[in-house]
Amino acid sequence: MREAYHVELEQLAENLAAMSAQVAEAMELATKALLEVDLGLAEQVISDDAKVDDARAECEEQAYALLALQAPVATDLRTVLAAIHAAESLERMGDLALHVAKAARRRHPEAVLPESVKPYFVEMGRAAVKLARQAEQVIKSKDVNAAKDLEAEDDQVDDIHRHLFTVLMDREWPYGVAAAVDVTLLGRFYERYADHAVSVAKRMIFVVTGRMPGYDSDEDLNV
């Protein structure tokens, strides 16, 4: 029975890792749709979001079944609880990629981003996808040091996000209010996506150490 139980725990981790891969691909495609004004890619991300929702439901159902039927304790209990919270964060990452894709679709055939800010979103997109890929590996390995490494990549996204406000507040901004609103919202989507990836990694640290790393005081992962 215990062997079968641990197989189920391993399967739960594999499902979470697969979900992380899903949301990494979603943000990669959504970013490409945004930068290249590609309606087909935007539609693909939008239609595939249901698969991310289904994956979260499957992970949560599996986790609650383990809680109800196996009454796990210690590390096993932390694993199940972390899986429930991580699945929520991963679904939110999928939703944020969805928002990017919807922005690209809403403005099509026009580009959402002015040319001058595209390089910032190239970098944020690259960093966000890298964070999701790193989270996938952390879920598989439960490597505490690798989990902590996500903080540095997240800092890069935060730095770019803050710099965007400087660009938008420039009196010489020539693109109008609508473009400023689009850029503000899109920057926020990437910043939150990165934060949720870090949250997933922190859940894995909790599994290993039994202690939940602290969050920044202004962080609200319910966004």
Phi, psi and omega in degrees: 000315182295323179297316178296324179296316181289332173296320178295321177297318179295322179294323178298316178295320179296321178295321177295318179297320178295324178294321177297320177296322178299313185285335173295314179295321180299315180289326178298314180289321180297320178295318178297319177299319181295313186283327185257004180053052185255103183294323181299317178293320178300315180296325179296315179298318182296316182288328182281350182298330179298329179292324177293318177299317179296321180295320177297315180299320180294317179297316181293319178299317179295318181294316180293328176295320178295320177297317185286322189263334186248345181046061184293155178228167175053230185299321180297320178295317178299322179299315182292314180296319179297324180296320179298313181291321180295321179298323177295314179297319180294322177296321179295325175298318176298321179295323180291322173297322176300317179299320178297315180296321179294325177296318178297321180288322184297323183269351183299138010272006177279152175284141177286319189262132168298150183304324186293338181257354181304318180303327178295321181282333170301312182291317179295321178297316179299314182294319181297315179295319178300319178299317179295320178294320177295320178299320177303314181292324178294320177300320181287319188266334188054039179276112185296317180296319177295323178296319180292332181296337181296334181301319183295319179292323177296323178299324179296316178297318179299319180297315179294319180300317179294321181295327178302324179296323177297317179297315183292330182276355179296131181296342180270006178304118190258004193258359176089175186289316183302315179295322179297319178296315179301313182295319179299312181294316181296320176300320178296321180299315180292321180296318179289322177304312180297318179299320180292326176297318177296322178300318178300314180298320180295326177296326179288325174298319178300320179301316186283316190261339184082004179235137181267118178302149181287158176257158171298149187297333183263011184273131178227100187278012172272000182279000000 
